[in-house]
Amino acid sequence: MAKPDPRIETLERDIAALVEQRQTLRAEGAETQALERNRREIVSRQHELSETLISIYAPQPAFAVA
């Protein structure tokens, strides 16, 4: 089995930490702005993770279109 890409592991850890932070913010009754910043950061990291996975596992074209 291939060794996992460290970028994926890092992004997964980042997302998990942000989700934990969001749960804490909600439990403490954080303001809407703080929750929105956290939500946007989660979305950004999820997007990065998706792009990274696509770059690693998507089939590459046999030729480039010029």
PyMOL commands that set and color helices and strands:
alter all, ss='L'
color gray80, all
select helices_A, chain A and resi 6-27+32-57
alter helices_A, ss='H'
color red, helices_A
deselect
rebuild
show_as cartoon
